[in-house]
Amino acid sequence: MSQTDESISDGAEATGGLKASALIADEARRAPDKPGVYRMYGEDGSCLYVGKARSLKKRIVQYAQGRFHTQRIGLMVSLTRSMQLVVTASESEALLLESNFIKKLKPRFNVILRDDKSFAELMIRRDHRAPQVRKHRGAHTIKGDYFGPFASTWAVNRTLNTLQKAFLLRSCSDSVYESRTRPCMLHQIKRCSAPCTGLISLEDYGVLVSEADDFLRGKSRAVIGRLSQEMQAASDDLDFEQAARVRDRIRALSAISMENSVSAESVPEADVFALSVDGGQACVQVFFYRAGQNWGGRAYFPRIDRSDTEPEILAAFLGQFYEDKPVPRLILSNVRPHEIELLEEAFSLKAKMDDGRRVVSIERPQRGDRKSLVDHALTNAKEALGRRLAESSAQGRILDEVVEAFGLEGRPERIEVYDNAHIQGSNAVGGMIVAGPEGFRKSQYRKFNIKGEELTPGDDYGMMREVLRRRFARLLKDEEEGEGEVERPDLLLIDGGAGQLAEVLAVMADLGIDDVTVVGVAKGPDRDAGMEKFFMPGKPPFMLPLKSPALYYLQRLRDEAHRFANGAHAKRRAMDIKRNPLDEIEGVGPGRKKALLHAFGSAKAVGRASVVDLVKVEGISEALAERIHAFFRRG
């Protein structure tokens, strides 16, 4: 994507604190009459809104004149304290850049795609004489043919197993391939033709690769037809063993081709979207169809405003969804997205940059197989949204009980829970988990390797101080810099009683944070669930009713924090066990370490060696040999 110009202005500084209307009027006078992207920032430096325009000047003039489509946009304009403009070569480039900024900054007033995880693909490598088939994630940096996306690990594993059964392609690494002297277990169970040991010629193996490529490109009937002819020929020659092997390959292909509940033979490559909106929430169900097969789907729940229309929601969703994914030739949906022609132009531009393709089409089918695919997706979207609303209702009632139990002003949107894990002070780790109205937010989890050298081993108070100080010092820094969306927690749950609570409150006071509710959760006698005591500043310790849903919920949060902290501690301990003692000796770098291990076989053997033996190793001086010898004999 080429940017012809970039114009950045800080209205807050340029206008000396003028009100939003005057600031935007001043910005409108200087804005270029060119396509581009504009970003609006609030008092605290956080991004409020990202938009694109065919003419930046005309769009900002609309804001300056108070021509707002909704009250929400009017509120956004009133909160604006600075703007940044980026000029692009075309409006389609502006749309792609807008999606990039929205995903990065997560502005408060935009429709936001949440839970945007990458998808797995299948790859047939073309940089080896015996092409390998394997799963792949990320950029297409390896020479080969890529097929996907697959919506789940299960879907890609199922297809990979089918390819192994039907086409006997290798999945081993190059190093394993080169070192084999006899066929591996996959050959024994008829999932590999063993090109590594010459049981199949590279020419015949290439035929299998071509058949697999045809199958993944939607030519399954042609592949099955050729195999059927091969099976019949083997049977006619009375080679029933070969005929049985080909029959098993046909069965594997037929099984995966018949699993689709909706016919997709007329759609060789398409992504199908269905949007359902209800109760102020939205669900977008997506299914991926490749090679006439359903390669799985996923439901998304974008953050929307009640004033957003369905075409606007879907358009914003599609722009962010394909920001880091390849775009298929055909997109089907139950809603005609806003500015559909511009989306098609932008996606065609992206497809051309990605792999040379030029045309992407977005359709809302009215009849036939394509309409059936969209209806199938819409049914799934409605069901997923219904489940979401039911869960949200139950979760809301639980959070209302938490509000009542802790005297909060409203339902907490962000709950942070902290716990520490260590063994007699070694490999100490602090864990932070995050939860909200929609459940655990695992992308927000954080671990803290305890670094304080002055801490006494096993000092839980000191560890908690360090974790909370690092967490909230970073929060204050991010708020000051205004990078992205910074969320303050509404509720902090600390594993511990009055002592831990006092330490945390002292840290918060030092940092000047007084708007976060802190609660200590102390385990009951003998660590019995249900007997927990809760500690809050200015209140005596209290317990919740044994069968209270809020108590179960808080126990879940505490147990999740405990699980996360223990897992982080176990990983750190495992890494510590694997650490080589030679790494701790001054003067022993990677080269000398390699020479020592090559000469003696292991660090333990190096420790037993004499100075005379150590000096014989290339690169080891007598002084360094004495240092190594002394290191292993300390204590």
C-alpha positions as CSV (number, residue, x, y, z in Angstrom):
1,M,0.0,0.0,0.0
2,S,1.5,3.3,-1.0
3,Q,0.9,6.5,0.9
4,T,1.3,9.6,-1.1
5,D,1.5,12.0,1.8
6,E,1.1,12.1,5.5
7,S,-0.2,15.1,7.5
8,I,-0.2,14.9,11.2
9,S,-1.6,17.7,13.4
10,D,-2.1,18.0,17.1
11,G,-5.1,20.2,17.6
12,A,-4.8,20.3,21.3
13,E,-1.4,22.0,21.0
14,A,-2.2,24.1,17.9
15,T,-5.4,25.6,19.4
16,G,-4.1,26.0,22.9
17,G,-7.0,24.1,24.4
18,L,-9.9,25.3,22.2
19,K,-13.2,23.5,22.5
20,A,-13.8,20.6,20.2
21,S,-16.0,22.5,17.8
22,A,-13.3,25.2,17.3
23,L,-10.6,22.6,17.1
24,I,-12.3,20.7,14.4
25,A,-13.2,23.9,12.5
26,D,-9.5,24.9,12.6
27,E,-8.6,21.4,11.4
28,A,-11.1,21.6,8.5
29,R,-9.4,24.8,7.2
30,R,-6.1,23.0,6.9
31,A,-7.2,19.5,5.9
32,P,-6.4,18.4,2.3
33,D,-9.1,17.6,-0.3
34,K,-7.7,14.1,-0.8
35,P,-8.7,10.6,0.3
36,G,-7.3,9.4,3.6
37,V,-7.8,8.3,7.2
38,Y,-8.5,10.5,10.2
39,R,-8.0,9.6,13.9
40,M,-9.7,11.5,16.7
41,Y,-8.2,11.5,20.2
42,G,-9.6,12.4,23.6
43,E,-8.4,14.4,26.7
44,D,-6.3,11.4,28.0
45,G,-4.7,10.7,24.6
46,S,-6.7,7.6,23.9
47,C,-8.1,7.1,20.4
48,L,-11.8,7.8,20.2
49,Y,-12.5,7.1,16.5
50,V,-10.9,6.1,13.3
51,G,-12.6,6.9,10.0
52,K,-11.8,7.1,6.3
53,A,-13.0,9.6,3.7
54,R,-12.9,10.2,0.0
55,S,-12.1,13.8,0.9
56,L,-10.6,14.5,4.3
57,K,-11.5,18.2,4.0
58,K,-15.2,17.6,3.3
59,R,-15.6,15.0,6.0
60,I,-14.0,17.2,8.7
61,V,-16.1,20.2,7.5
62,Q,-19.2,18.0,8.2
63,Y,-18.0,17.4,11.7
64,A,-17.3,21.2,12.1
65,Q,-20.8,22.1,10.9
66,G,-22.4,19.6,13.4
67,R,-23.8,17.3,10.8
68,F,-23.8,14.1,12.8
69,H,-25.8,10.9,11.9
70,T,-26.3,9.9,15.5
71,Q,-26.0,11.2,19.0
72,R,-23.1,8.9,19.6
73,I,-21.0,10.5,16.9
74,G,-22.0,13.9,18.4
75,L,-20.7,12.7,21.7
76,M,-17.5,11.5,20.1
77,V,-16.9,14.9,18.4
78,S,-17.5,16.7,21.7
79,L,-14.8,14.6,23.4
80,T,-12.2,15.2,20.7
81,R,-9.1,17.1,21.7
82,S,-6.8,16.3,18.8
83,M,-6.8,14.8,15.3
84,Q,-4.3,13.0,13.1
85,L,-4.7,12.8,9.3
86,V,-3.0,10.4,6.9
87,V,-3.4,11.0,3.1
88,T,-3.6,7.9,0.8
89,A,-3.5,7.4,-2.9
90,S,-7.1,6.3,-3.1
91,E,-10.2,5.7,-1.0
92,S,-9.7,1.9,-1.3
93,E,-6.3,2.3,0.3
94,A,-7.8,4.5,2.9
95,L,-10.3,1.7,3.8
96,L,-7.5,-0.9,4.2
97,L,-5.5,1.6,6.4
98,E,-8.6,2.4,8.4
99,S,-9.0,-1.3,9.2
100,N,-5.4,-1.6,10.2
101,F,-5.7,1.4,12.6
102,I,-8.9,0.1,14.2
103,K,-7.4,-3.3,14.9
104,K,-4.3,-1.7,16.4
105,L,-5.9,1.1,18.4
106,K,-9.4,-0.4,19.3
107,P,-11.1,3.1,19.3
108,R,-14.0,3.5,21.7
109,F,-16.6,4.6,19.1
110,N,-15.8,2.1,16.3
111,V,-17.3,-1.3,15.7
112,I,-14.5,-3.6,17.0
113,L,-13.8,-7.2,15.9
114,R,-12.9,-9.1,19.1
115,D,-11.2,-12.5,19.5
116,D,-9.5,-12.2,16.1
117,K,-7.3,-15.3,16.2
118,S,-5.2,-16.6,13.3
119,F,-6.3,-19.6,11.3
120,A,-4.3,-22.7,10.3
121,E,-3.7,-23.6,6.7
122,L,-2.4,-26.7,4.9
123,M,0.8,-26.3,2.9
124,I,2.4,-28.5,0.2
125,R,6.0,-27.4,0.2
126,R,7.7,-27.0,-3.2
127,D,11.3,-26.4,-2.1
128,H,12.2,-30.1,-1.7
129,R,12.5,-33.0,-4.2
130,A,9.9,-34.9,-2.1
131,P,7.2,-32.2,-1.2
132,Q,6.0,-32.3,2.4
133,V,2.4,-31.7,3.5
134,R,2.0,-30.0,6.9
135,K,0.0,-27.5,8.9
136,H,1.0,-23.8,8.7
137,R,0.3,-20.5,10.4
138,G,1.5,-17.0,9.6
139,A,3.0,-15.4,6.6
140,H,3.6,-17.3,3.3
141,T,7.4,-17.1,3.5
142,I,8.1,-20.7,2.4
143,K,7.8,-21.7,-1.3
144,G,4.7,-23.9,-1.7
145,D,1.0,-24.1,-2.2
146,Y,-1.2,-22.9,0.6
147,F,-4.8,-24.1,1.3
148,G,-7.1,-22.7,3.9
149,P,-8.1,-21.2,6.1
150,F,-9.3,-23.9,8.5
151,A,-11.5,-22.7,11.3
152,S,-10.3,-25.1,13.9
153,T,-7.3,-27.4,14.7
154,W,-9.7,-30.3,14.5
155,A,-10.6,-29.4,10.9
156,V,-7.1,-29.0,9.7
157,N,-6.0,-32.2,11.5
158,R,-8.9,-34.1,9.9
159,T,-7.9,-33.0,6.4
160,L,-4.2,-33.7,7.0
161,N,-5.1,-37.2,8.1
162,T,-7.2,-37.7,5.0
163,L,-4.4,-36.5,2.8
164,Q,-2.0,-39.0,4.5
165,K,-4.4,-41.9,4.0
166,A,-5.4,-41.0,0.5
167,F,-2.2,-39.7,-1.0
168,L,0.5,-41.2,1.3
169,L,2.4,-37.9,1.4
170,R,5.2,-37.4,3.9
171,S,4.8,-35.1,6.9
172,C,8.2,-35.5,8.4
173,S,10.8,-32.8,8.6
174,D,13.7,-32.6,6.1
175,S,16.3,-33.7,8.8
176,V,14.2,-36.8,9.6
177,Y,13.7,-37.5,5.9
178,E,17.5,-37.3,5.1
179,S,18.4,-39.5,8.1
180,R,16.0,-42.4,7.5
181,T,17.4,-45.8,6.6
182,R,14.2,-47.7,6.9
183,P,10.5,-46.7,6.6
184,C,8.9,-45.1,9.7
185,M,5.7,-46.1,11.5
186,L,3.5,-43.9,9.2
187,H,4.5,-46.2,6.3
188,Q,3.6,-49.3,8.4
189,I,0.1,-47.9,9.0
190,K,-0.3,-46.9,5.3
191,R,-0.1,-43.1,5.8
192,C,3.2,-42.5,3.9
193,S,4.7,-44.0,0.7
194,A,8.2,-43.7,2.2
195,P,10.0,-41.7,-0.5
196,C,12.8,-41.3,2.1
197,T,14.0,-44.9,1.5
198,G,13.2,-45.2,-2.2
199,L,10.1,-47.4,-1.8
200,I,8.5,-45.1,-4.3
201,S,10.3,-43.2,-7.0
202,L,10.3,-39.5,-6.9
203,E,8.3,-39.5,-10.2
204,D,5.6,-41.6,-8.8
205,Y,5.6,-39.6,-5.6
206,G,5.2,-36.5,-7.7
207,V,2.0,-38.0,-9.2
208,L,0.6,-38.4,-5.6
209,V,1.5,-34.8,-4.9
210,S,-0.4,-33.6,-8.0
211,E,-3.4,-35.7,-7.0
212,A,-3.4,-34.1,-3.6
213,D,-3.1,-30.7,-5.1
214,D,-6.1,-31.4,-7.4
215,F,-8.2,-32.6,-4.5
216,L,-7.5,-29.5,-2.4
217,R,-8.4,-27.3,-5.4
218,G,-11.8,-28.8,-5.6
219,K,-11.2,-31.6,-8.2
220,S,-12.2,-34.4,-5.9
221,R,-14.5,-36.1,-8.3
222,A,-11.8,-36.3,-11.0
223,V,-9.3,-37.6,-8.4
224,I,-11.8,-40.3,-7.2
225,G,-12.6,-41.2,-10.8
226,R,-8.9,-41.8,-11.6
227,L,-8.4,-43.9,-8.4
228,S,-11.5,-45.9,-9.3
229,Q,-10.0,-46.7,-12.7
230,E,-6.7,-47.7,-11.0
231,M,-8.6,-50.0,-8.6
232,Q,-10.5,-51.6,-11.4
233,A,-7.3,-52.2,-13.4
234,A,-5.6,-53.8,-10.4
235,S,-8.6,-56.0,-9.8
236,D,-8.6,-57.1,-13.5
237,D,-4.9,-58.0,-13.1
238,L,-5.9,-60.0,-10.0
239,D,-3.6,-57.8,-7.9
240,F,-6.2,-57.7,-5.1
241,E,-3.8,-56.3,-2.5
242,Q,-3.1,-53.2,-4.6
243,A,-6.8,-52.9,-5.4
244,A,-7.5,-52.9,-1.6
245,R,-5.0,-50.2,-1.0
246,V,-6.5,-48.0,-3.7
247,R,-10.0,-48.8,-2.3
248,D,-8.9,-47.5,1.2
249,R,-7.7,-44.3,-0.4
250,I,-11.0,-43.8,-2.2
251,R,-12.9,-44.3,1.1
252,A,-10.8,-41.7,2.8
253,L,-11.5,-39.1,0.1
254,S,-15.2,-40.0,-0.1
255,A,-15.6,-39.7,3.7
256,I,-14.4,-36.1,3.8
257,S,-16.3,-35.2,0.7
258,M,-19.6,-36.4,2.1
259,E,-19.4,-34.7,5.5
260,N,-21.0,-31.4,4.4
261,S,-24.6,-31.0,5.5
262,V,-25.0,-28.3,2.8
263,S,-24.0,-28.8,-0.8
264,A,-21.1,-26.5,-1.8
265,E,-20.1,-28.0,-5.1
266,S,-21.0,-24.8,-6.9
267,V,-18.8,-22.7,-4.7
268,P,-15.2,-23.8,-5.1
269,E,-13.8,-20.9,-3.0
270,A,-15.9,-18.6,-0.8
271,D,-16.3,-17.2,2.7
272,V,-19.9,-17.1,3.9
273,F,-20.9,-14.5,6.5
274,A,-24.2,-14.2,8.4
275,L,-25.0,-11.3,10.7
276,S,-27.6,-11.5,13.5
277,V,-28.4,-8.5,15.8
278,D,-30.5,-8.7,18.9
279,G,-30.5,-7.1,22.4
280,G,-27.8,-4.6,21.5
281,Q,-25.4,-7.4,20.6
282,A,-24.3,-8.8,17.3
283,C,-23.0,-12.2,16.1
284,V,-21.2,-12.8,12.8
285,Q,-21.0,-16.4,11.8
286,V,-18.4,-17.2,9.2
287,F,-17.9,-20.5,7.3
288,F,-14.9,-21.2,5.0
289,Y,-15.7,-23.2,1.8
290,R,-12.7,-24.4,-0.2
291,A,-12.6,-27.1,-2.9
292,G,-16.4,-27.5,-2.6
293,Q,-16.0,-28.5,1.1
294,N,-16.9,-26.8,4.3
295,W,-13.5,-26.3,6.1
296,G,-15.2,-25.1,9.4
297,G,-16.5,-21.9,10.8
298,R,-16.5,-19.6,13.9
299,A,-18.8,-17.2,15.6
300,Y,-17.7,-13.6,16.4
301,F,-19.3,-11.1,18.7
302,P,-18.1,-7.6,17.6
303,R,-18.4,-4.6,19.9
304,I,-21.2,-2.4,18.5
305,D,-23.4,0.5,19.4
306,R,-27.2,0.3,19.3
307,S,-27.2,3.0,16.6
308,D,-25.1,1.0,14.2
309,T,-27.0,-0.4,11.2
310,E,-26.5,-3.9,10.0
311,P,-24.8,-2.8,6.7
312,E,-22.4,-0.6,8.7
313,I,-21.6,-3.4,11.2
314,L,-20.9,-6.0,8.5
315,A,-18.8,-3.5,6.5
316,A,-16.6,-2.7,9.5
317,F,-16.4,-6.3,10.5
318,L,-15.2,-7.4,7.0
319,G,-12.6,-4.7,6.8
320,Q,-11.0,-5.7,10.1
321,F,-11.5,-9.5,9.5
322,Y,-9.4,-9.4,6.2
323,E,-6.9,-7.0,7.4
324,D,-4.4,-9.8,8.1
325,K,-6.0,-12.7,6.1
326,P,-6.1,-13.6,2.4
327,V,-9.3,-12.7,0.7
328,P,-11.2,-15.3,-1.3
329,R,-12.6,-14.6,-4.8
330,L,-16.2,-14.7,-3.5
331,I,-17.8,-13.4,-0.2
332,L,-21.4,-14.3,0.5
333,S,-23.5,-12.7,3.2
334,N,-27.1,-12.2,4.3
335,V,-26.6,-8.4,4.5
336,R,-25.4,-6.2,1.8
337,P,-22.6,-4.3,3.5
338,H,-22.3,-0.5,3.5
339,E,-20.2,0.8,0.6
340,I,-20.0,-2.6,-1.0
341,E,-18.3,-1.4,-4.2
342,L,-15.5,0.2,-2.2
343,L,-15.1,-3.0,-0.2
344,E,-14.8,-5.0,-3.4
345,E,-12.3,-2.5,-4.8
346,A,-10.2,-2.6,-1.6
347,F,-10.3,-6.4,-1.3
348,S,-9.3,-6.8,-4.9
349,L,-6.4,-4.5,-4.3
350,K,-5.3,-6.5,-1.3
351,A,-5.7,-9.8,-3.2
352,K,-3.6,-8.5,-6.0
353,M,-0.9,-7.5,-3.6
354,D,-1.1,-10.9,-1.8
355,D,-1.0,-13.3,-4.7
356,G,-1.6,-11.5,-8.0
357,R,-5.4,-12.1,-8.2
358,R,-7.4,-9.1,-9.2
359,V,-11.2,-9.5,-8.6
360,V,-13.1,-10.1,-5.3
361,S,-16.9,-10.2,-5.4
362,I,-19.3,-9.7,-2.5
363,E,-22.8,-11.1,-3.0
364,R,-26.1,-11.4,-1.2
365,P,-27.6,-14.5,-2.9
366,Q,-31.4,-14.7,-3.3
367,R,-31.8,-18.3,-4.4
368,G,-30.1,-21.6,-5.1
369,D,-27.2,-23.3,-3.4
370,R,-25.5,-20.1,-2.4
371,K,-28.6,-18.9,-0.6
372,S,-28.7,-22.2,1.2
373,L,-25.1,-21.7,2.4
374,V,-26.0,-18.2,3.8
375,D,-29.2,-19.5,5.4
376,H,-27.2,-22.2,7.1
377,A,-24.7,-19.6,8.4
378,L,-27.6,-17.4,9.6
379,T,-29.2,-20.2,11.5
380,N,-25.9,-20.8,13.3
381,A,-25.5,-17.0,14.0
382,K,-28.9,-16.8,15.6
383,E,-28.4,-19.8,17.7
384,A,-24.9,-18.6,18.9
385,L,-26.3,-15.1,19.7
386,G,-29.2,-16.7,21.6
387,R,-26.8,-18.7,23.7
388,R,-24.7,-15.6,24.2
389,L,-27.6,-13.5,25.4
390,A,-28.7,-16.3,27.8
391,E,-25.2,-16.5,29.2
392,S,-24.9,-12.8,29.5
393,S,-28.2,-12.6,31.4
394,A,-27.0,-15.2,33.9
395,Q,-23.6,-13.6,34.1
396,G,-25.3,-10.2,34.7
397,R,-27.2,-11.6,37.7
398,I,-24.0,-13.0,39.2
399,L,-22.2,-9.7,38.7
400,D,-25.1,-7.9,40.4
401,E,-24.5,-10.1,43.4
402,V,-20.8,-9.2,43.3
403,V,-21.8,-5.5,43.2
404,E,-24.0,-6.0,46.3
405,A,-21.4,-8.1,48.2
406,F,-18.6,-5.6,47.7
407,G,-20.6,-2.3,47.5
408,L,-19.5,-1.5,44.0
409,E,-21.0,1.4,42.1
410,G,-21.9,-0.8,39.1
411,R,-21.1,-4.0,37.3
412,P,-17.4,-4.5,37.0
413,E,-16.2,-4.5,33.3
414,R,-12.7,-5.6,34.1
415,I,-11.7,-7.8,37.1
416,E,-8.1,-8.5,37.7
417,V,-7.0,-11.4,40.0
418,Y,-3.5,-11.9,41.3
419,D,-1.7,-14.8,42.8
420,N,2.0,-15.8,43.4
421,A,3.7,-19.2,42.9
422,H,7.1,-20.4,44.1
423,I,8.9,-23.2,46.0
424,Q,10.6,-21.8,49.1
425,G,11.1,-18.6,47.2
426,S,12.8,-20.1,44.1
427,N,11.5,-19.4,40.6
428,A,8.9,-17.0,42.0
429,V,6.3,-15.9,39.5
430,G,3.3,-13.6,39.9
431,G,0.2,-14.2,37.8
432,M,-2.6,-11.8,36.7
433,I,-5.8,-13.1,35.1
434,V,-8.6,-10.8,33.7
435,A,-12.3,-11.5,33.6
436,G,-15.3,-9.4,32.5
437,P,-19.0,-9.7,31.7
438,E,-18.1,-12.1,28.8
439,G,-15.9,-14.4,30.8
440,F,-12.1,-14.8,31.0
441,R,-10.1,-12.6,28.7
442,K,-7.1,-14.8,28.2
443,S,-5.3,-12.5,25.8
444,Q,-5.0,-10.0,28.8
445,Y,-3.3,-12.5,31.1
446,R,0.1,-11.5,32.3
447,K,2.9,-13.2,34.3
448,F,5.6,-11.4,36.3
449,N,8.9,-13.0,37.0
450,I,9.9,-11.8,40.4
451,K,13.1,-9.8,40.1
452,G,13.6,-8.1,43.5
453,E,17.0,-9.1,44.8
454,E,16.3,-7.6,48.2
455,L,13.3,-9.9,48.8
456,T,13.7,-12.6,51.4
457,P,13.0,-16.0,49.8
458,G,9.3,-16.9,50.3
459,D,8.3,-13.3,51.2
460,D,4.8,-13.3,49.8
461,Y,4.1,-9.7,50.8
462,G,7.2,-8.5,49.0
463,M,6.3,-10.4,45.9
464,M,2.8,-9.0,45.9
465,R,4.2,-5.5,46.3
466,E,6.5,-6.0,43.3
467,V,3.8,-7.4,41.0
468,L,1.3,-4.7,41.8
469,R,3.9,-1.9,41.5
470,R,5.1,-3.1,38.1
471,R,1.5,-3.6,36.9
472,F,0.1,-0.2,37.8
473,A,3.3,1.8,37.1
474,R,3.0,0.4,33.6
475,L,-0.7,1.3,33.4
476,L,0.0,4.9,34.4
477,K,2.8,5.1,31.8
478,D,0.5,3.7,29.1
479,E,-2.2,6.2,30.1
480,E,0.2,9.1,29.9
481,E,1.6,8.0,26.4
482,G,-2.0,7.3,25.1
483,E,-1.0,4.3,23.1
484,G,-4.0,2.2,22.2
485,E,-6.9,1.5,24.6
486,V,-5.8,1.4,28.3
487,E,-8.3,-0.2,30.7
488,R,-8.3,0.3,34.4
489,P,-9.7,-2.5,36.4
490,D,-12.9,-1.9,38.4
491,L,-12.1,-4.7,40.9
492,L,-8.9,-6.3,42.2
493,L,-9.0,-9.6,43.9
494,I,-5.8,-10.5,45.8
495,D,-5.0,-14.0,47.1
496,G,-4.6,-13.4,50.8
497,G,-6.0,-11.7,53.9
498,A,-5.5,-8.5,55.8
499,G,-1.7,-8.5,55.4
500,Q,-1.7,-8.8,51.6
501,L,-4.5,-6.3,51.4
502,A,-2.5,-3.7,53.4
503,E,0.6,-4.1,51.1
504,V,-1.5,-3.7,48.0
505,L,-3.3,-0.6,49.3
506,A,0.1,0.9,50.2
507,V,1.4,0.4,46.7
508,M,-1.8,1.9,45.2
509,A,-1.5,4.9,47.5
510,D,2.1,5.5,46.5
511,L,1.1,5.5,42.8
512,G,-1.9,7.8,43.5
513,I,-4.5,5.3,42.4
514,D,-7.6,5.6,44.5
515,D,-10.4,4.6,42.2
516,V,-10.0,0.8,42.1
517,T,-11.8,-1.5,44.6
518,V,-9.4,-4.0,46.2
519,V,-10.6,-7.2,47.9
520,G,-8.5,-9.8,49.7
521,V,-9.7,-13.4,49.4
522,A,-8.3,-15.7,52.2
523,K,-8.8,-19.4,52.0
524,G,-10.8,-21.1,54.7
525,P,-9.5,-23.5,57.4
526,D,-7.8,-26.4,55.7
527,R,-8.3,-24.5,52.5
528,D,-12.0,-25.6,52.4
529,A,-13.9,-24.2,49.4
530,G,-16.9,-22.2,50.6
531,M,-15.2,-21.0,53.8
532,E,-13.3,-18.1,52.2
533,K,-13.1,-14.8,54.1
534,F,-13.2,-11.5,52.2
535,F,-11.2,-8.5,53.4
536,M,-11.9,-4.9,52.3
537,P,-10.5,-1.6,53.7
538,G,-12.6,-0.1,56.5
539,K,-14.7,-3.3,56.9
540,P,-14.5,-6.3,59.2
541,P,-13.8,-9.6,57.4
542,F,-16.9,-11.3,56.1
543,M,-18.1,-14.4,54.3
544,L,-20.7,-15.0,51.6
545,P,-23.6,-17.5,51.8
546,L,-22.4,-21.0,51.1
547,K,-24.6,-21.5,48.1
548,S,-24.2,-18.0,46.7
549,P,-23.7,-17.9,42.9
550,A,-21.3,-14.9,43.6
551,L,-19.2,-17.1,45.9
552,Y,-18.9,-19.8,43.2
553,Y,-18.0,-17.2,40.7
554,L,-15.3,-15.7,42.9
555,Q,-13.9,-19.2,43.6
556,R,-13.6,-19.8,39.9
557,L,-11.7,-16.5,39.4
558,R,-9.3,-17.4,42.3
559,D,-8.8,-21.0,41.0
560,E,-8.1,-19.7,37.5
561,A,-5.5,-17.2,38.9
562,H,-3.9,-20.1,40.9
563,R,-3.8,-22.3,37.9
564,F,-2.2,-19.7,35.7
565,A,0.4,-18.7,38.3
566,N,1.3,-22.3,39.0
567,G,1.6,-23.0,35.3
568,A,3.9,-20.0,34.8
569,H,6.0,-21.2,37.8
570,A,6.3,-24.7,36.4
571,K,7.5,-23.4,33.1
572,R,10.1,-21.2,34.7
573,R,11.3,-24.1,36.9
574,A,11.6,-26.4,33.9
575,M,13.7,-23.8,32.1
576,D,15.9,-23.4,35.2
577,I,16.5,-27.1,35.3
578,K,17.6,-27.1,31.7
579,R,19.9,-24.2,32.1
580,N,23.6,-25.1,31.6
581,P,25.9,-24.1,34.5
582,L,28.5,-23.1,31.9
583,D,26.3,-20.1,31.1
584,E,27.1,-18.7,34.5
585,I,30.9,-18.6,34.1
586,E,32.3,-15.3,33.1
587,G,34.4,-15.6,29.9
588,V,32.6,-18.7,28.6
589,G,30.6,-17.6,25.6
590,P,28.8,-19.8,23.0
591,G,32.0,-20.7,21.2
592,R,33.9,-21.9,24.2
593,K,30.9,-23.5,25.7
594,K,30.5,-25.5,22.5
595,A,34.2,-26.5,22.5
596,L,34.0,-27.6,26.1
597,L,30.9,-29.7,25.6
598,H,32.4,-31.2,22.4
599,A,35.6,-32.1,24.3
600,F,34.0,-33.5,27.5
601,G,30.5,-34.5,26.5
602,S,28.5,-32.7,29.2
603,A,28.7,-29.9,31.8
604,K,29.0,-32.5,34.5
605,A,32.1,-33.9,32.9
606,V,33.5,-30.4,32.5
607,G,33.1,-30.0,36.2
608,R,35.1,-33.2,36.9
609,A,38.0,-32.2,34.6
610,S,41.3,-30.9,35.9
611,V,42.9,-27.6,35.0
612,V,45.4,-29.5,32.8
613,D,42.6,-31.2,30.8
614,L,40.7,-27.9,30.5
615,V,43.7,-26.0,29.0
616,K,43.9,-28.6,26.2
617,V,40.5,-27.3,24.9
618,E,40.9,-24.8,22.1
619,G,40.2,-21.3,23.3
620,I,40.6,-22.1,27.0
621,S,43.5,-20.2,28.6
622,E,45.1,-21.3,31.9
623,A,43.4,-18.4,33.8
624,L,40.0,-19.3,32.4
625,A,40.6,-23.0,33.1
626,E,41.3,-22.2,36.7
627,R,38.1,-20.1,36.8
628,I,36.1,-22.9,35.4
629,H,37.7,-25.4,37.8
630,A,37.0,-23.1,40.8
631,F,33.4,-22.5,39.7
632,F,32.5,-26.2,40.0
633,R,34.2,-26.6,43.3
634,R,32.5,-23.7,45.1
635,G,30.9,-24.8,48.4
